[in-house]
Amino acid sequence: MIFKVLYQASKDEVPVREQTETLYLEATDVRDVRKKLLDRPYNVEFIQPLTGKFLDYEKKSAEFKLEKI
C-alpha cells in the first residue's frame, strides 16, 4: 500500500504549515511507515493511506515520487 506522509524536516523547530513537506512511501501499514522513518529527523504530522481514486489523483501530481526506504 502507498502512504502519503506530511512532515516537518526538523523535530527541533516549531511546525509551520507553509514548511510542511510531503513524501510517498510504500509500506504494509502505518506502523511500518513510522518504523521506516524512525532514523530520519522528521516531525511526522499525518500519515494517509492512498488507494483508488485518491492514489490516481496523487500520481498525476508533479511532486509524486515514491521513496525507496
Protein Blocks (a to p, Z undefined) as FASTA:
>chain_A
ZZdddddfbfkbccdfklpccdddddfblmlmmmmmmmpccdcfbdcddehjlmmmmmmp
mklccddZZ
